[in-house]
């Protein structure tokens, strides 16, 4: 969800107002995904690299995150959206973590749309952590190294039962993955739009889905 800062700067506003405007797009996309019957939606909300931003911006972002989780709780429940989170969640401040845990608990019985928030997340960090867990399992005699294959490895990721994405949408025109779900997106279709995230509304989401529907997904195979 990229482009919040640029959206604000183009309007002569502080960057944090761009992040605030981006929260509206989060609601629009969750609503649209639910209406389309999409089963899983993962939102890259805050990367591990984002901690390197100025402390004032990080503090403001954490404040927006806490506010969103409080204000949107009833709406998410009404829409049947179950909230989960992946990433190094221990880096979140105590209040943000409490709000996140409360939101996860409050939506635990929702079954219409699975929304995963990637918070303090990095794809490389996820793979390294999986490797650590595998090493511990081997050392404890719980895993035979010869039994390790892609399926077993994937079971040690943050959310092993989360299906690999069909479509990755990148806003703001940036032509890079930015350390997002590196293992899971091996065969994911990529869609890049110049639209900045605060302008990415329901129509923009439908446009991305329509583009995806026109793709021929072969997963490395030659179709007869």
N, C-alpha and C positions, 0 to 999 in steps of 0.2 A: 504494500500500500504506500507508494512513493509519490512525492511531489507536494506534500503539505507545506514545507518551508518555502518552496518556490512560488506556490499559489499565494501565500501571504506576502512575500516580498514584491511580487508583481503588482500588488495592491497597496504597497507602502505600509503594510501592517507588520506587527511582530510575528515571528515564526510560530509562536504558540497559538495564535489565532488560526493559523492554517491547520494545526493539529486538531483544534477544536472543531473546525469546519469538517475535517475528515471523519469525525465521529458520526456525522449525519450519513456519510457514505457507507459506513459500517452497517448502520441500520437498514439502509436501502438494499444493500447486497444480501443481508441476512433475510430480509423480507422476500426479495426476488428469488433467492435460492429455495426457500421454503415453498413459494408458490409454484416453482417449476418441478418440485418433487425431488430436488437434489438431496442426496442422503448425507453427504459430508462436505464441509466447507472449512478450510484452514486459513486463518488470517495471520499474516506475519506482522505482528503488532509492535515488537520491540526486539531488536537483535542484540547479541552480545557486544557487537561493535558500537551500538548506540550508547553504551555506558561511557564511551570516550568523548561524547558531546559535552558542551559546557554544562557545568553543574546546575546552573539556573534552568536550562532547557530540560535536563533529565528530571529535575525536581518537578517542573511543571507537567511533564509527560506522566510521571507517576500520579500526580494529582488528578489529571484527566482520566487516567485509567481507573482510579478509585471512584471518581464521580460517575463514570460510565457504568461500572459494575453495580453501583447502587441504583442509579436512575433507570437503567434498562432491565432490571431484574424481572419485574412483572410483565413487561412486554415480551421478553424472551420466553417466559413460562407460557404466556398466552399463545405464542407461536410454536410451542412445542420444541424449542431449541435447547438441546442439552450442551452445556458448556464444559469443555475440558481444556487442559493446558499442557504444553510441552516446553522444555527448555530448562535452564539452570534456575529454577524458581527460588532457590535459596538466596539468590542475589536481590530479590525484590525486598523493599523495605517491609517492616512488620505489618503496617496497616494495609498496604496493598495486598500482601499475602493473605491476611485475614479476610479482606473483601473478596479475593479470588476464591478462597476456600468456601466462603459462605455462598457465593454464586454457584459454584460447582455442586454444592450440596442441595441448593434450592432447585436446581434444574435436573437433578439426577434421574428423575422419573420421566422426563420429556423424551419423546421418541420420534419426533417428526424430522428433525434436522440435527446432525451432530456438528457442533461448531467448536473447532480446536483453535485456541489462541496460542500462537508461538511467542513466548515472552522470555526475554533474556536468552534467545535461541540462536544457535549457530549450527549449521549442518556438519561442519568438521568436528565441532565439539561433541555432537551427538554420536558420530562414528567412533571418535576416540573413547568416549565413555562406554560405548557398547564393547569395544575391544578390551577395556579394563574389566568389565563384568565377565566377559568370556574368559579372560586370563584367570580371574578369581575362581570361576567355576571349574576350570581345568585343574588349577592348583588344589582345589578342594575335592577333586575326584568326582565331580558332578557332571563333567562333560568330557567325552573322548575327542581329542583334536581331530581324529579321522572322521568324526561324525559332523564336523562343521561344514555346512554348505550355505548357500544364500538364504535358504528358508530359516535355518537355525540362527544365522547371524541376524536376520531381520527381527527375530524374536527378542533380541537384546536391545533394540532401539527404544526410544522414549515411549512410543505408543504402538506396540507391535501389531495390534489388531486394527489399526487405522489403514484403510485401503490406500494403495498408491494413487496419487492424483491422476485424473484423466486430463485435466487442463490446468495450466499455470498462467495466470493473468498478471502481467507486469505493467503497471501504470507509469506515466511520466516519460515514456520513450527510452528508458535506459535499457541497453542491450546486454544485460548481465543477470546472473542468477542471484548474486549477493548472498551466497552461503545458505541458501534455503533448501531444505529437504534434499540434500545432495544424493543420498542413497535412493530415496523414494521416486525421484523424477526421471529415472533412467529412460523411460519411454513415455513421459508426459508430453502432451502437445503444449507448445508455447504460444502465447498470444501477447504481443507487445502493442500498447497503445500510447500515443502522445498525451492522452488525457491525464491531467493531474488528479491525484486521488480525491480531493474535495469535489471535483466535478464529475467523478465516476458515479453515475446514478443508475437507476433501474434500467433505463434504455441502453446505457453503455454496457451494462452487464448482459442484457439480452443479445446485444450485438456480438459480444465475445462468445456467447453460447452458440449463436447461429454460425459464426466462423468455425467453431469447433466441429459442428455437425457436418460441415462440408469437407472435413479432413478424411483421408484414407489411412486408418491406423493399421499398420502391418506388423509391428513389433519385430522387425528384422526379417520377416518372412516374405516370400514372393507369392502373391495370391494368384491362383490358377484362373 
